[in-house]
């Protein structure tokens, strides 16, 4: 049923878009004036941050995974399963990279950031981003199962 594919695609898109919006929160636990998750990912000249390439790639892959499931509506069952499965795997990889944001940020900005003790751990931006992406991946896996049950 194409209707189930549409519903699954909309749910994946909703959680993917929410995962982008939550990056406006604080990036690390005791970051005080460190900015948002976007400043950590894309760098900031005024604050002398470097771009964190793995996080930037993960963010763009997340946004591709928001749009990719809509292609499954118009494709065959086999291709729809591949799209949902690949999207789920990519979302899981992106979520894991977001959970490694603190280590990646410190590695990309070595010598420019204060002691690692300054950062108490991940803050709401990257934790909630990873949770939303993992939920989108789970919905994508449900999409694989629903495509198997189609007539």
C-alpha positions as CSV (number, residue, x, y, z in Angstrom):
1,X,0.0,0.0,0.0
2,X,1.4,3.3,-1.0
3,X,-0.5,5.0,1.8
4,X,1.6,3.2,4.4
5,X,4.8,4.3,2.6
6,X,3.5,7.9,2.7
7,X,2.8,7.8,6.4
8,X,6.2,6.2,7.2
9,X,8.0,8.8,5.0
10,X,6.2,11.7,6.8
11,X,7.1,10.3,10.2
12,X,10.7,10.0,9.2
13,X,10.7,13.5,7.8
14,X,9.1,14.9,11.0
15,X,11.8,13.3,13.3
16,X,14.5,14.3,10.9
17,X,13.4,18.0,10.9
18,X,13.1,18.0,14.6
19,X,16.7,16.6,14.8
20,X,17.9,19.6,12.9
21,X,16.0,22.1,15.1
22,X,17.3,20.7,18.4
23,X,20.8,21.6,17.3
24,X,20.0,25.2,18.3
25,X,20.3,24.1,22.0
26,X,23.5,24.1,24.1
27,X,26.1,21.7,22.6
28,X,27.8,20.6,25.8
29,X,27.0,20.3,29.5
30,X,28.8,23.2,31.0
31,X,29.5,25.2,27.8
32,X,28.1,28.5,29.2
33,X,28.8,30.7,26.2
34,X,29.8,28.1,23.6
35,X,26.8,28.8,21.4
36,X,24.7,26.2,19.7
37,X,25.3,22.9,18.1
38,X,25.4,24.5,14.7
39,X,28.4,26.7,15.8
40,X,30.2,23.6,17.0
41,X,29.5,21.7,13.7
42,X,30.1,24.5,11.2
43,X,32.7,26.5,13.1
44,X,32.7,30.2,14.0
45,X,35.4,32.8,13.0
46,X,34.6,35.1,15.9
47,X,35.0,32.4,18.4
48,X,37.9,30.8,16.6
49,X,36.3,27.4,16.0
50,X,37.2,25.0,13.2
51,X,34.7,23.1,11.2
52,X,34.1,19.6,12.5
53,X,34.0,17.7,9.2
54,X,32.5,14.4,10.5
55,X,29.7,16.2,12.2
56,X,29.1,18.4,9.1
57,X,28.9,15.3,6.9
58,X,26.6,13.6,9.4
59,X,24.3,16.6,9.5
60,X,24.0,16.7,5.7
61,X,23.4,13.0,5.5
62,X,20.6,13.4,8.1
63,X,19.0,16.0,5.9
64,X,19.3,13.7,2.8
65,X,17.6,10.9,4.9
66,X,14.7,13.3,5.6
67,X,13.9,13.5,1.9
68,X,15.0,10.1,0.7
69,X,12.0,8.1,1.9
70,X,9.6,10.1,-0.2
71,X,11.2,8.5,-3.3
72,X,10.0,5.1,-2.0
73,X,6.4,6.1,-2.6
74,X,6.9,6.0,-6.4
75,X,9.3,3.0,-6.6
76,X,8.9,-0.8,-6.5
77,X,8.8,-2.8,-3.3
78,X,12.4,-3.9,-3.7
79,X,13.7,-0.4,-4.1
80,X,11.5,0.9,-1.3
81,X,13.0,-1.7,1.1
82,X,16.5,-0.7,0.0
83,X,15.7,3.0,0.6
84,X,14.2,2.5,4.0
85,X,17.0,0.1,5.1
86,X,19.8,2.3,3.8
87,X,18.2,5.4,5.4
88,X,18.0,3.6,8.7
89,X,21.6,2.5,8.6
90,X,22.7,6.0,7.6
91,X,20.6,7.5,10.4
92,X,22.2,5.2,13.0
93,X,25.7,6.1,11.8
94,X,24.8,9.8,12.0
95,X,23.4,9.4,15.5
96,X,26.6,7.7,16.7
97,X,28.7,10.5,15.2
98,X,26.5,13.1,17.0
99,X,27.1,11.2,20.2
100,X,30.8,11.5,19.6
101,X,30.5,15.3,19.1
102,X,32.5,16.3,22.2
103,X,35.5,14.2,21.2
104,X,35.3,15.3,17.6
105,X,35.1,19.0,18.6
106,X,38.1,18.8,20.9
107,X,40.1,17.0,18.2
108,X,39.2,19.5,15.5
109,X,40.0,22.5,17.8
110,X,43.0,21.2,19.6
111,X,45.1,24.0,21.0
112,X,42.2,26.4,20.6
113,X,39.8,25.2,23.2
114,X,40.2,25.3,27.0
115,X,41.0,22.1,29.0
116,X,38.8,19.1,28.3
117,X,37.6,19.4,31.9
118,X,35.8,22.6,30.8
119,X,33.3,20.4,28.9
120,X,31.3,18.2,31.3
121,X,29.8,16.1,28.5
122,X,27.2,16.2,25.8
123,X,24.5,18.7,26.2
124,X,20.9,18.7,25.0
125,X,21.7,19.6,21.3
126,X,23.6,16.5,20.4
127,X,21.8,14.0,22.7
128,X,18.4,15.0,21.5
129,X,19.6,15.1,17.9
130,X,20.9,11.5,18.3
131,X,17.6,10.4,19.9
132,X,15.5,11.9,17.1
133,X,17.7,10.3,14.5
134,X,17.5,6.9,16.2
135,X,13.7,7.2,16.3
136,X,13.7,8.0,12.5
137,X,15.9,5.0,11.9
138,X,13.5,2.8,13.9
139,X,10.6,4.1,11.8
140,X,12.6,3.3,8.7
141,X,13.1,-0.3,9.8
142,X,9.3,-0.5,10.4
143,X,9.0,0.8,6.9
144,X,11.1,-2.1,5.6
145,X,8.7,-4.5,7.5
146,X,5.6,-2.8,6.1
147,X,6.9,-2.9,2.6
148,X,7.4,-6.7,3.0
149,X,3.7,-7.0,3.9
150,X,2.3,-5.1,0.9
151,X,0.3,-7.0,-1.6
